[in-house]
Amino acid sequence: MILSVEAGGQFGGLVVRALACRGARVRSLVHKQEDFDRAQANGAREIVFGDLQDPKSLDAALEDVEGVFYTAPAFQRNESTLGLGLVGAARRAGVRRVVFSSVIHPTLDLENHSEKIPVEAALYGSGMEFVVLHPAMFFQDLERAWPAVRESGKLSEPFSRKARIARVDYRDVADVAAVALLDDRLTYGTFELCADEILNREEIAMLMSEVLGRYIEPADSTFDSWASKAGVPNDDRQRLLLKSMYDYYGMHDAYGNSLTLRMILGREPRTLRGYIEELAGVEQMRSVA
């Protein structure tokens, strides 16, 4: 039995799908009714309600569990505390292996990166088997920009259009997580996960232009203007952390290497062009409907 935490979310749900496709028995820990429905649709065999802040609910969810997939709630106020609680609960339950989806370059001076470090350290000293994943920015983050791309022909992000950002399709990360949970070959490893291309916004807009057959402008945007259109949470602290991250990218870029992902998958990583083609295909299907 494998427990997937945050299984009703967008990214934890992809891991449930990857595990279910491989015939794994997955128990999903969810917090809300709508997460229950999504976890069920993703293929979870068991679904339990719980809260990372409630040790009793964690203990119940971890009963008879051999492996755990954990990714932290994005920009959570007490993120490291929640992760440490999960590691402690897994140890109490006798879990054999924990796979933690952390972040690329966790030692960067960014709170949403550094909050992952205590959780990684706890895993290294836990006595459990561990696999730590360091994924780059997700292709799926571009979904926030897609409505504006479709409606106004502009690709806007709140940092320099020249900034080069390593990205990855989280479905590839999910495939790696499934391998890490179901196979021993990644055990005790820490792995950077990136796709091949490290593009700036001008180059991504060019890809979108080629796929859509019309010009997409690589536009500039203030953070507040971008956030108002992108569905960013209204929590002031979360917005501040997100702004700090994008400010860093605008000044320093964010590089990564694709070799590890390719070697683990045994195939080429998904490409950003392919992902954009999928977004465009969804658009076309909706217009036909």
PEMOTA-V445720 format. One line per field, one symbol per residue. burial: # if it has 16 or more other ideal C-beta (glycine too) atoms within 10 Angstrom, else .. A space follows every 10 residues. Layout:
# PEMOTA-V445720
burial = ???
This chain:
# PEMOTA-V445720
burial = #########. ########## ...#.##### #...##.### .###..##.# .#....##.. ##..###### ###.##..## .######.## #.#.#.#### ####.#...# .##.##..## .##....### ########## .#.###.### ..######## #.######## ########## ##...#...# ########## #.#######. ##...####. #.#..##..# .#.....##. ###.##.### ..##.#.#.# ##.#....## .#..###.## .........
